[in-house]
Amino acid sequence: MERKKYFKKIKKAVIKIGTSSLSDINGSLDSAKIKRFTDQVSKIVIKDIDAIIVTSGAIAAGLGVLGLDKKPSDISKLQAAASVGQVELMRVYRDLFYAVNINVGQILLTREDMVRRLQYLNIKNTIDRLLDFHIVPIINENDSVAVEEIKFGDNDRLAAMVAVLTEADILIILSDIDGLYDGNPQISSDAKLITFVDKITPEIEKLAGSSGSKYSLGGMASKIKAAQICSFSGIPMVVANSTGSGILEDIIGFKTAGTFFAPQISGKVKSLKKWIAFGVKTKGSIYLDSGAVEAVKNKGRSILPVGILKVEGRFEKGESLRVCDPEGNILGKGISNFSNEEITGIIGKNGRQIKDLFGKGLCTEVIHRDNLVVFKENGFEEERE
């Protein structure tokens, strides 16, 4: 029962299901698999648990509709498959949930939707209102319009972002694998399932593979990235096999199923800081000297010009920056009070020098502590754009 200490009660669960758990060997939707999944979701909804589904499968569904036997490489064909496939996918979900007196609502997102703070909050409000009406939100990436620059990349990351956005009690990722193993179970009969991960270390990351199934993008590596996002945000995560009988009820009931990734339990992260950490794209970087690194990491200080070594990129006041140590290792992210040109003009100067140059009305913090996220040892590192 080591998992139970991380919960008082599960009231809201984000459940992500992968393409391989919804499709047959040919990549087309498998209604029997989807029904098994929706039946399990309905059982936890009856227990007054808010369920939010993040689903894959739109492109796989579209392949069948368009008569394609493999995933095309042409982006326009992929987007066409996603467009027709999303309609088919939602039709199946709607019919199966309607049969058990549950209504569903569709939300399609791109990463760009998470970047703007107001839009981020609007998405949260929409999901909250759907749950108030006892409607199950079904969320997918908007693959019919998304291009590489605004894609999440895989639905594991999207699911983690939704869990953060909605302040869920748990993220459950269902796939065609039992969880994280200490070796490759496909080639080693001695490989053992790891049922509990207290902290995501480099060794844990090395255990993750790099690719998913034929029709999906996410592998165990993407699930580890999702776990890092959840861990930082204080949200437990479980990866489990979708074929397990009653798997959702087992997880909700704190049984040892799949791999449990423990959350960071030093305290909840404020909503604004979670958005800074994972929602907004960075536009540049600042590098700190060793004294400033110590002050930021261990003393809870703001970032001052006197501790900055150099600045990279072009950005304006109010945009997000990476904060790095002298060697370029990322320490965190924050919202800048200055443009890149302004920071260049005040690097190395103390507060008195800045006020002598620019007047007393200018703030002296490049990034205020309230707008700064320090990653410390949680294992998260932002993917470079």
N, C-alpha and C positions, 0 to 999 in steps of 0.2 A: 504493500500500500504506500510505497514511497512517493507515488504521484499525488496522492490525496492531500499531502501537506501544502501543495501549491494552489489548492482551490478551497473556497468556502462552499460555493455552489456554482455549477455551470448554468448560467442563464442565457448566454448567447454564444453560439458556435458558428464559425465560418468553416464550411466543408468544401474542399476542392477535390474534384474528380477528374482524372486524366483521360485522354483520348483512348488509350488502350483499354480502359475499364468501361468504355461505352461502345466500343466497336468490335466487329468480328475480325477474323483473320484476313479478310480482304479489305479492311479499312472502312466498311460501311457501318452505319449505326446498327447496333444490336439491341432491339427493343426489350429482349429478356433481361439483358444486363442493366439497362436503364430502369426497368421496373423493379429489379432487385434493389437498386440504389434508392429509388423514390419511396419504396415500401419502408426501407430503413429510416429515411429522413422523416417520413410521416410518423413513425413510432416515437421519435424524440420530440417532434412538434406537439404531439398529444400530451407529452409530459411538461408542456409549457416552457419549452426551450426554444428560443428564437433561432431559427436556422437560416443561414445565408449561404447560398450555393455559388461557388465559382466553378464554372464548367468549361471544359475543353470540348472538342468534337465538331465544331461548326465546319471546318474545312473537310474533315473526314466525311461528314454527312453530305457535303456538297459534291464530293467526288462521285458518290453513288448517284446523285441526282443528275450530274452532268455526264455520267457514263465514263468517267476516267478511272483507269485501273491503278494509277499511281499519282503521288503528289507532284504537281507540275512545278517547274523551276521558274517559270514566267510569272512575274508579280501580278500582272493583270488577271491571269487565269486563277491564281491563288485567291485574289480578292473576289473574283466572280464565284468561286467555290464557297468562300466564306459567306457571301451574300445569300446565296440560295440555301446553303447548308444551315445557316442560323435560323431561317424560317422553319426548316424541317426539324431541327433540334428542339426549338421552342414548342412546336406543335406536339411533339412526343412528350415533352415534359408537362405541357399544359394538360393533355389528355390523361396522363397517368396520375398526376396530382389531383385533377378534378374528380377522378373516380373515387378518391378518398376524401372528398370535400375540402380540399386545400387549393386556394388560388395562388397564382404566381405572377410576378412582375419581372420584366426584362430590363437590364441596364447594360449598355455597351460602353466600354471605356477605352481610352488610350492613355499613355503615360502623360501626354500633354494636359489631360483633364485634371491631373493631380498637381500640376505645377503652380497654377494660379490659386492663391489662398481662398478667394471667394468661391471659386468653382469647386475646390476641394471640400469646403464646408457645405456647399449645396448638394453635393453627392451624398455626404453624410446625412443631411437632413432628409433627402429623398428616401434613403434606406431606412432611417428611423421611422418615417411616416408609414412606409410599407409594413414594417413590423408592427406598428400600432394598429394597423388594419388586419393583422394576422395573415398577411400575405408573405409568401416566401420569395425574397429577391433572388433572381438567377442572373449572375454576372458573368460576362465574357469579355475578352478583348475585342475591340471593334476591328477585326482583321480585314473587313471589306474596304476600309479607308485608311488604315494605319500604314505608314511607311516606316522604314528602319529607324528614323530619327525620333519617332514618337511611340515606338513599341516598347512594351514591358520586356519583351524577349521570350518570356514563357509565363504560363499561368500560375506557376508556383510563386513567383515574385508578386504577381498581381494579387494572389490570394493573401500573401503576407501583408501587402499594402491595404487590402480591404479589412483584414483583421485589425491592423493599427488604426485605420480610419474609424471603424465602428466600435473600437475599444472592446473587442470580443474577449471572452474568457478563455477561448482555446481556438487554435487552428488545427483542423484535421485534414491531412492530405492523403487521399485514397488513390492508389496506383496498382500496378501489376506486380509490385514487389512487397515483401513482408516488412521491409524497413531497412535500416543500415546494418550491414554485416561487417565482421572483422576481417573478411576476405571476400573473394569473388565466389558466390555460391554456384555460379554456372560452371566453374572449372575446378572447384575444390569442395569435396564432400565434408571437409572439416570446418568449413566456414560457419561461424556461429552468429546468430542474430544478436545485436546489441539492443537491449530493451530500454536502457536509460542512458542519456547523455547529459551530464551535469554541466559541461562547458565545452564549447566548440573550439578545439585546439587545432593547430596545424596537422596533428596526427589524425584527427577526425576528418579534416578536410581531404587528406590524402586517401582515405578509405572510399571516398565518393567517386563514382564513375563520371564520365564526361558526356554521355549521350543518352537519349531516351529511346523509345521504341520507333518502329518504322514510320508511324503516323503522328508522332508527337515530338516536341522540342525538349521537354524537361527530362533530365536524368536525376540521379541522386545528388549531383553537384548543385543543381538548381534548388533542390530541396534544402541543402545545407545553407545556401544563401538566404532562403526564406526563413530558416530557423534562426539565422543571425539577426535578421530584422525583428523577428518576434522576440528573441531573447533580450535584445536591447530595449524593447518596448514593454517588457514585463508580461509577455503572453506565452503560455506553454504551447507546444506544437507536437503533434503526433503524425508519423508517417506509417501507414498500414496498408495491407492488401485488401482491395475492394471486394474480393471473392469470399472473404471470411464471413461466416454466418453470424448475423447480429453484431457485426464489427462496430458500428456506431454506438449501439447500446453498451457494448463492452467498454469502449473508450470513455463514454460519458459516465459509466459506472466505476471508473478508476481501475479497471482490470488491466492486467499486463498484456497489452495487445500492441503489436508494432513497436516502433522506436519512439520513446518520449524524449523530447528536447526540453530541458528545464529552462525556465525564464530567469533573467537577471532579477534578483529579489532585493536589491539594495534600495528600491523605492520606485514608484511610478514616474514615468517621464511625462512632462507636460505635453498637451496636445500640440502646441505651437512648435515645440522642439522636435517632436516626432515628424511633423511636416517638414521642418528644416532638414532633418536627417535623411528622409526618404522620399519626400514629395517633390521638392524643388531641385532643379538642375543648377549645378555650379557654373559660374561664368569665368572664374579665374582662381588664382592661388596666391596666398601670402606665406612667406617662410619666416619662422621665428628663431631668434637666438636661443641658446640653452637656458638662459635665465627666464625668458618669457615662456618657454615650454614648461618649465617647472611651475611657474605661477599659474598657468592655464590648467595643467593636468592635475596638480595636487593642492592648489590653494584657492581654486574657484574664482580666479581673477578675470577681468575683461582683457581684451587685447589692445595694447597701447602702441603708438608709433615708435616709441623708443626701443621696443623689443623686436621690431620687424627688420629682417635682413634684405628682403627683395620682394617684388610683386610680379606676377605673371598674368597675362590675359588683358582683355579690354572689358570693362564693366562699369556700370553706373551705381550711384547710391541706391541702396535698397535691394541689390542683387546678391546672390549667394556665392560664397567663396569656400574653397578648400583651405584648411589651415594645416600647414606642414612644419615639421621640424627641419633643422639645417640640412639633413640628408634627403629630404623629400618624402619622408614617411608621413602619411596623413594622420593628423591628430583629431580632426573633427571638421565641422562645417558651421558657417555662420553668415548672418546678414550684415553686409558692410554699410557703414555710415558715410563712406566716401567713395568716389570714383577711383579708378586705377591711377589716373593722372594726379588726383589730389593726394593719394597715399604716397606716390613717388616723391611728391614735394615735401612730405613731412616725415619720411622714414628716418628713424634714429633720433628724432627730436622729442624732448620732454614737454610736459603740459605748459610750462611757463614760456618756452620758446615758441610753441604753437600759438599761444594767445598773443605774444608780442608781434607775431607775423600777421595773424589773421583776425585779431580782436577777441574779446572775451566771450562773444556769443557762440563761438565754434566749440562743438563737443570735442573731447580729447580721446574718446575711445574709438578705435577703428571698428571693432566689433564689441558691443556690450554683452556682458555675461548672460543677460536674459535672452539674447538672440544667438547664443553660441551653444553648439552641441559638441561635447567632447566624448569620443568613442572609448578612450582608455583601453581596457583589455577585453571588451565584449566580443572581439573577433570580427566586427563588421568593418569592411573597407568598401567605400563607394566604387562602383565600376566607372572607369573613365569614359567620358563621352568621346 
